[in-house]
Amino acid sequence: MRQSFAETWRLIRADIDWRCLYERKKRSPLTRLRLMFHPGSATVVLFRWQRFFDTNHLGFLATICRWLNLILFTSSYSSGADVAGGFLVVHATAVCVDEGVVIGPRCILFAQNAISRSPFVDGKPNAPSGVPIVDSDVVFGIGASAHGAIRIGRGCHIGMNTLVDFSAVPGSTLLGVPARVIWQNPNPPSVHNS
C-alpha cells in the first residue's frame, strides 16, 4: 500500500511528539528538531523514509535508508512492517522489526529487541510462520523479543531478556525465557497523555 509524503511526515511528527512526552520536554519546533537527530529518533525517521521510498517504487533510496540504519545503529526494519505513530526506540541499538509485523501506537523499544517470525514451527527450523501483532502502549525491555503468530495486548510490559512466544492478554507483565505472566493488570491504563 502506497504511503504518501503527508502520511510519512505525520508519522514522524507523532514519533517525535511521543518522545517529547516520554522525556517530559516541551513540544516546541526547536525541541522537535533537536530530538529528530537523537539516535533513537534518527533510526525511526530513517525507517519512516525507507517505507515511504519503498511504497512509492523508489527502491534504491529505500535501500540506502535501510543500509544507513544497519551501519549507524545495527538495526533492521522491514518496509513491510506496519508501525503506527508514536514509535519510540529509546536506545538505537540492534532492533529488528520483520516483514508483516504490526505495531500499534505508542510502542516503546529499549534496545536489542526483535519482533519477527519464529525460527521454529512445530519443531522444524525455518518453517513458515506468522508474525506478531503488538497492540498500543506496549513496552519491550532491553533484549526482549516476540516471535511467531501471536498478539501482545494493549499495555503489556515485557521484561529484560524475555522471549514471548504466546499471545498475551492486555495489561500483562511478562518475564523469563520462555515468558510467563508474572502480573496481570485487569484495567491496563493508556500511557498516552496528550
N, C-alpha and C positions, 0 to 999 in steps of 0.2 A: 504494500500500500504506500502510495506516494506521500511524503511528508513535506509540507510547504515551508518556505522560509519563515513565515509568520508563526507557524506552529513550533518550529525549531527554536526561534527566539523566545516564544512564550515558555517553553520547557526550560530553557537555560535560565530565564528570569525566575521561574519557580524554584529551580535548584539553588540559585544564589540567595533568593529570599528565605528559603528554608535554612540555609547555612547561617544567614544573618540572625534568624530567630534562634537557631541552635546555639550560636555563640553569643547570643544576647547583645547584638550590635544593632545600631540604628540603621534602618534601610534607606540610606541616602545614596545618591548616584556615585559619590566618591567611594563609599564603603563597598558598594556592589562591584565597582570596577576593580578595587583592590582585591576583593575576595575572588574575583574571577580568575586571578592569577595565583591563588593559593593552590598548592599541588593537588589537594583533594578535590577542588573545584575544577582545576585545569583538566584533570583526567576525565571528568564528567562532560565538560564542554567539548573536549576532543571527541568523545563518544557521540554526543549530540550532532556534531558536524559530520562525523563518519556516517551516521544513519541518514542524515539529510542528503549527503552526496550519493550514498548507495541507492536510496529510494528514488533519486532523480537521475539515475543512469550515468553518474559521474564516478564510476568505479575506481579510476586512478586516484582521484582526490580522497575517496573513502579509504583506499589502501594506505595512502600517506598518513591519514589521521590514525588508522589502526597501528601502523608501524611506530608512529610517534608515541602512542600510548605504551606500546611494548618496550621501546627503547628508554623512554623517560621514566616510566612508572612500573615496568614489568607487569602491566595489566592488559587484559584482553577482553574486549566487549564485542559481541556479535551484532552486526547490523540488524539481524533478525530478532533481537530481543526487544520486547515491548516494555519500556520503562516509563512510568508516569512521572510527572513533575514532582519536584521535591526529593530528588535522589541525592543522597548525601554520602560521600565517601570521606571519612574522617582522615585517614592516613592513606595516601595514594600508593600503596604497595601491594603487588601480587593479587589483584582482584580479577576474577574470571566470571563472566556472565555469558552463558551459552545461547546458541540459536534457539528461538522459540520460547525462551523464559519470559514470563510475565511478572512484572514487579509493580505493585501499587504505589500510591503517593506516600511521600514522607518515609521512605525506607532508609535505614542507616546501616552502612557497612563500615567496619573499623579498619581492617587490613587483613590480607591473606585469606580472603573469602572466595569460595567457589559456589556458584549456583548453576547447576548443569545437569545433564543426563547422567544416569547412573552407569558406571562402567560394567556393572553386572546385572543381568536379569535372569532370574531362575538359576543362578549359579553359573551362567555362561558368560564369559568375558566378551565385551564388545557387542553384545546383542542389542537390538534397537530397544529404546525405552522412551518414556515420556519425559517431560521436563517440569520443574517446579513452577507453581503459581504462588506468588508471595503477595498477600493482601497488604493493606495500608498499615502504617505505623509499626513496622516490624524492625527489630534491631538485631543485627548479627555482630557478636563479639569477635575479637581478634581470632583468626584461624577457624571460624565457624563455617560450615558448608552445608548445603542442601542438595540432594541428588534424587533423581527419579521423578516419576509421575505422582507428585504429592502436592498438597495445598497447605500452606502455612497461614493460619488465620490471623485476623487483624489483631494488632497489639501484642504479638508474641515477642518474647525476648529469648535469644539463642546465645548461650554462654560461650566463653572462650573454648576453642578447640573442640566444639561439639559437631557431631555428624548427624544430621537429620535425614532419615530415610523413610519417614512415615508422615502422614498428614497430621497436623497439629490443630487443635481447636483454638478459637480466638482466646487471647489472654493467657496462653500457656508460657511458662518459663521452662526451657529445655536445657539439659546439661548432660554431658557424657558422650562416650563412643561405645556403642550406638547411643543416640539421645534417649533420654527418658524425661517425662514430665515431672518436675520437682515441685511445681506450684501452679495453681490454676486460679486466675482472677475471673470470677463469674461475670463481671462488667468491665471489660478492658477499656480504659479511658483512651480517648484520642489525644495524641501529643501535639496536635495542631492547635495553636493558639493565636491565629491571625485575626 
